[in-house]
């Protein structure tokens, strides 16, 4: 995230258009995800265009990268068994959560809120049982920014169109009910829009306004992707961005600035 004021006034689009991508096959470890996404775009009657932002659900990225664990292969530690008993959760599932965590933030109401090894603070370290076979769990990609970068480079090479990529996942939010999608991986553009140093409509200089644009794009894309529609990707058009080596980890607030952990 930018650390200095950015007085340059950014152009804002009048509209965004979001196209869901259907027709991807079931993804397995080693699947050529970039190729499959290009084929899905072609089947939809579209083609990638310069300036597109491709949003891809974390789950298909994790599957393609082999980030799945069969629970019966996991031997829980005594601590994992104790936590599982307290929270009434499966001990093997808890063990996987703990392995994916750097630090436990809080445990309550059947949830384990942790800081993942990536630095994300989220429930259950992103370990998830949805859209995977029974008895298995999915993990977050080892390096979601690198995953986004590989997809961006490969799709740009195949299509000839300079695109940006977001890998999205669903997170809960303090103070608010409901879940929303956020960017856990970004490639091709800066994930934040920095308005600091610009004047608002009344001439007041903005001192702290930095918009998490990548998160907002991820959330918007989820409205057409859905959770049960088997549409794990979407193309956003007309968002104005400039090529930059941005990363989703730029959006992680440091512990020194975080009042709640």
Beta strands, then each sheet from edge to edge (+ up, - down):
strand 1: 17-21
strand 2: 53-57
strand 3: 68-70
strand 4: 101-108
strand 5: 111-116
strand 6: 121-123
strand 7: 136-138
strand 8: 164-173
strand 9: 176-187
strand 10: 193-194
strand 11: 210-211
strand 12: 233-237
sheet 1: 1+ 12- 2+ 8+ 9-
sheet 2: 3+ 7-
sheet 3: 4+ 5- 6+
sheet 4: 10+ 11-
end
